[in-house]
Amino acid sequence: MIEPRLPARLRAVAALVPTAARRVADVGAGHGALSVHLSCRGAAVIAVESQTGPLAELRANLRSWDAASHVEVRHGDGLTALQPGEVDAVVVAGVGGGTALRIVAPSAAMQVRWLVLQCMQRGELVEPWLTSRRWTVLERRDVRDGRRTYPAWLVEVAA
Ligand SMILES: C[S@@+](CC[C@H](N)C(=O)[O-])C[C@H]1O[C@@H](n2cnc3c(N)ncnc32)[C@H](O)[C@@H]1O
């Protein structure tokens, strides 16, 4: 596998994924660089993508990085692409706060233990929403990438 270089934003996201998470879903995987990075680290990765354009780019990138047989690709909407108990951690990066929270809302029912969230905008929605569910922020990082700062969180989902 060829490991693509990650921007600072995604390096921070990858660093928040617990090494104990052996099965990880990268939801809204887009280009797939983060999925490949996590796979190179030894995790079993499912890359979920809902849109056909990014899905085609994802598949082409995985082929070009020799990663198509290492990262499983699923076409679907958020966690509906997964079975309950199938992954330990879900990563949602590069989307708005509202989208990220809609995606991870069924995490407890899906028996997901950890979430790693990174928002491009509306990050202020995240912590009140997590608190209302008694889901615990284990770590927050504010990542400087270029001229912008992006918030990212590692969250433990309450059963
Ligand atoms: C801007 S890209 C981010 C790609 C990568 N995660 C990153 O952080 O660079 C956001 C991707 O999320 C996908 N997406 C948005 N909502 C989704 C959903 N409900 N389920 C799966 N994919 C979704 C979009 O199609 C898009 O490809």
The ligand as a Tripos MOL2 file, in Angstrom:
@<TRIPOS>MOLECULE
LIG
   27    29     1     0     0
SMALL
NO_CHARGES

@<TRIPOS>ATOM
      1 C1        -15.6600   17.1630    1.9820 C.3       1 LIG1
      2 S1        -15.6480   15.4260    1.9090 S.3       1 LIG1
      3 C2        -14.5360   15.0160    3.2070 C.3       1 LIG1
      4 C3        -13.6400   13.8650    2.8410 C.3       1 LIG1
      5 C4        -12.7200   13.4290    3.9730 C.3       1 LIG1
      6 N1        -13.4740   12.8040    5.0350 N.3       1 LIG1
      7 C5        -11.9370   14.5990    4.5190 C.2       1 LIG1
      8 O1        -12.1320   14.9650    5.6820 O.co2     1 LIG1
      9 O2        -11.1090   15.1770    3.7890 O.co2     1 LIG1
     10 C6        -17.2100   14.9850    2.6540 C.3       1 LIG1
     11 C7        -17.7290   13.6770    2.0840 C.3       1 LIG1
     12 O3        -18.7830   13.1910    2.9200 O.3       1 LIG1
     13 C8        -19.7220   12.5690    2.0840 C.3       1 LIG1
     14 N2        -20.9690   12.4750    2.8560 N.ar      1 LIG1
     15 C9        -21.7570   13.5030    3.2870 C.ar      1 LIG1
     16 N3        -22.8130   13.0290    3.9680 N.ar      1 LIG1
     17 C10       -22.6660   11.6620    3.9920 C.ar      1 LIG1
     18 C11       -23.4330   10.6130    4.5470 C.ar      1 LIG1
     19 N4        -24.5820   10.8560    5.2290 N.pl3     1 LIG1
     20 N5        -23.0190    9.3360    4.3820 N.ar      1 LIG1
     21 C12       -21.8790    9.0720    3.6990 C.ar      1 LIG1
     22 N6        -21.1130   10.0280    3.1380 N.ar      1 LIG1
     23 C13       -21.4980   11.3110    3.2900 C.ar      1 LIG1
     24 C14       -19.7850   13.4900    0.8590 C.3       1 LIG1
     25 O4        -20.3070   12.8240   -0.2580 O.3       1 LIG1
     26 C15       -18.3180   13.8610    0.6970 C.3       1 LIG1
     27 O5        -17.6540   13.0010   -0.2000 O.3       1 LIG1
@<TRIPOS>BOND
     1     1     2 1
     2     2     3 1
     3     2    10 1
     4     3     4 1
     5     4     5 1
     6     5     6 1
     7     5     7 1
     8     7     8 2
     9     7     9 1
    10    10    11 1
    11    11    12 1
    12    11    26 1
    13    12    13 1
    14    13    14 1
    15    13    24 1
    16    14    15 ar
    17    14    23 ar
    18    15    16 ar
    19    16    17 ar
    20    17    18 ar
    21    17    23 ar
    22    18    19 1
    23    18    20 ar
    24    20    21 ar
    25    21    22 ar
    26    22    23 ar
    27    24    25 1
    28    24    26 1
    29    26    27 1
@<TRIPOS>SUBSTRUCTURE
     1 LIG1         1 GROUP 0 **** ****
